[in-house]
Amino acid sequence: MSCTYDICFLDGLTTTNPFIKKTTSSQEDIDRYIANNQDTYRDKTCLHIGTGTSATAIIHHELFKHIDGLTIDPGELELAQNLGISNYTCYLINKHKIEELSVLGEYDVIIDNNIKSYMCCVEHYYDYFDWILHSVASRNGEIITHIEGYSFRQNIDNKEIDSIANRVQYKTYQEGNIVFIRSK
């Protein structure tokens, strides 16, 4: 049986999505790290997967050259569009539908604090992971994630991420709860 891309997002209750009202602690950790390392991220392009409150765009839109956001929640998309941030574009795209990601380009930084959460199946998770790796590798960029997003249907760890990242000569580095996937 083939995958239907069905995702259990808050048990299907996207109309009561709490991530529109409150930024998760994992996203706050990532945003704080970026704020404390502005020279590293200045004038870079960013893809933020799972926009939630659009906190990354709100906080860092003057730092990044451009920010694209992905969400599977129409409420998050509407929130992002209503912000009126000129260098922020949000898309209603399921990150596991690789063919939909073709509208996007390559990035210096990809943030997905829930790298394995909300996956439809393991096969599409690996396809997605390959896509994000190749979307930053050509720019010698990085992927930022958080250990809180290391589980959903199956747990992962840095060793598993390292084995996937090694395909494009990338390696996993961890600072506190934040995990970076960067070139070796």
C-alpha positions in Angstrom: 0.0 0.0 0.0 1.4 3.4 -1.0 1.7 6.3 1.4 -1.2 8.7 1.3 0.8 11.5 2.9 -1.8 11.6 5.7 -0.3 13.5 8.7 -1.6 13.4 12.2 -1.3 17.1 13.0 -2.8 17.7 16.4 -5.1 14.8 15.6 -6.5 16.7 12.7 -7.6 19.7 14.8 -5.7 22.4 12.9 -8.4 24.9 13.7 -7.3 24.9 17.3 -3.6 25.0 16.5 -1.9 26.3 19.7 1.3 27.0 17.7 -0.3 30.1 16.2 -0.7 31.6 19.7 2.5 30.5 21.4 6.0 29.8 20.1 7.4 26.4 21.2 10.3 26.2 23.5 12.4 24.5 20.8 11.7 27.3 18.4 12.6 29.9 21.1 15.9 28.1 21.7 16.7 28.3 17.9 15.7 31.9 17.7 17.8 32.8 20.7 20.8 31.1 19.2 20.4 33.0 15.9 20.0 36.3 17.8 23.2 35.5 19.7 25.1 34.7 16.5 23.9 37.4 14.1 27.1 37.7 12.2 26.8 34.1 11.1 23.3 34.6 9.7 23.4 38.2 8.3 22.2 38.5 4.7 21.6 34.7 4.3 18.6 33.1 2.9 16.5 31.0 5.2 13.8 28.3 4.9 11.7 27.9 8.1 9.7 24.7 8.0 6.8 24.7 10.4 6.2 28.4 10.7 3.9 28.4 13.8 3.7 32.0 15.1 6.2 33.1 12.4 8.5 34.1 15.2 11.6 33.5 13.2 10.4 35.9 10.5 9.2 38.5 13.0 12.4 38.4 15.0 15.0 37.9 12.3 13.5 39.5 9.1 16.0 42.3 9.2 18.9 39.9 9.7 18.2 37.4 6.9 18.2 38.5 3.3 15.0 36.5 2.7 12.9 34.0 4.6 10.6 31.4 3.1 8.2 29.6 5.4 6.4 26.3 5.0 3.3 25.2 6.9 0.6 22.6 6.6 -1.8 24.7 8.5 -4.0 27.3 6.7 -4.2 29.4 9.9 -0.4 29.6 10.1 -0.3 30.6 6.4 -2.9 33.4 7.0 -1.0 34.7 10.0 2.3 34.8 8.0 0.6 36.6 5.1 -1.0 39.2 7.3 2.3 40.2 8.9 3.3 42.2 5.8 7.0 41.4 6.1 8.4 42.2 2.7 11.2 39.6 2.7 9.0 36.8 4.1 7.0 34.4 1.9 5.0 31.6 3.4 3.8 28.5 1.5 1.1 26.0 2.3 3.2 22.9 1.5 3.5 19.4 3.1 7.3 19.0 3.5 7.0 15.3 2.6 5.6 16.0 -0.9 8.9 16.5 -2.6 7.2 17.5 -5.9 5.6 20.5 -4.1 9.0 21.6 -2.8 10.1 22.2 -6.4 8.7 25.8 -6.1 11.5 26.6 -3.6 15.2 27.2 -4.3 18.3 26.6 -2.4 19.1 28.1 1.0 21.9 29.1 3.3 20.0 28.0 6.4 17.0 25.6 6.8 15.3 25.5 10.2 13.1 22.6 11.1 12.8 22.2 14.8 10.6 19.1 14.3 12.7 17.3 11.7 11.0 14.0 12.2 7.7 15.0 13.8 4.6 15.1 11.6 6.0 12.7 9.1 3.7 10.6 7.0 6.0 7.6 6.7 9.7 6.7 7.0 10.2 6.6 3.2 9.0 10.2 2.7 11.0 11.3 5.8 14.2 10.1 4.1 13.2 11.7 0.8 12.5 15.0 2.7 15.9 14.8 4.6 17.7 14.2 1.3 15.9 17.2 -0.2 16.9 19.6 2.7 20.5 18.3 2.6 20.8 19.0 -1.1 19.0 22.4 -0.7 21.8 23.7 1.5 24.8 21.7 0.4 25.3 23.6 -2.8 25.6 26.8 -0.7 27.7 25.2 2.0 24.8 26.0 4.3 23.4 24.4 7.4 20.3 22.8 8.8 19.2 23.7 12.3 16.9 21.4 14.3 16.2 20.6 17.9 16.2 17.4 19.9 12.6 17.8 20.8 11.7 17.1 17.2 13.6 13.8 17.2 10.6 11.6 17.6 7.1 11.0 16.3 6.5 7.6 14.8 10.1 6.5 15.3 12.8 8.0 17.4 16.0 9.2 15.9 19.3 10.4 17.3 22.4 12.2 16.1 24.0 9.0 14.9 21.1 8.4 12.5 21.2 12.0 11.3 25.0 11.8 10.9 24.6 8.7 8.7 22.1 10.5 6.4 24.1 13.8 6.4 27.3 12.0 5.5 25.9 11.4 2.0 26.7 15.0 1.2 29.8 15.3 3.4 27.8 16.9 6.2 28.1 16.1 9.9 25.9 16.6 13.0 27.0 19.1 15.7 25.1 19.7 18.9 25.1 22.7 21.3 22.7 22.2 24.2 19.4 21.0 22.7 20.1 22.6 19.3 21.4 20.3 16.5 23.3 21.6 13.5 23.9 19.7 10.3 26.9 21.4 8.6 29.6 20.5 6.1 32.5 18.6 7.7 
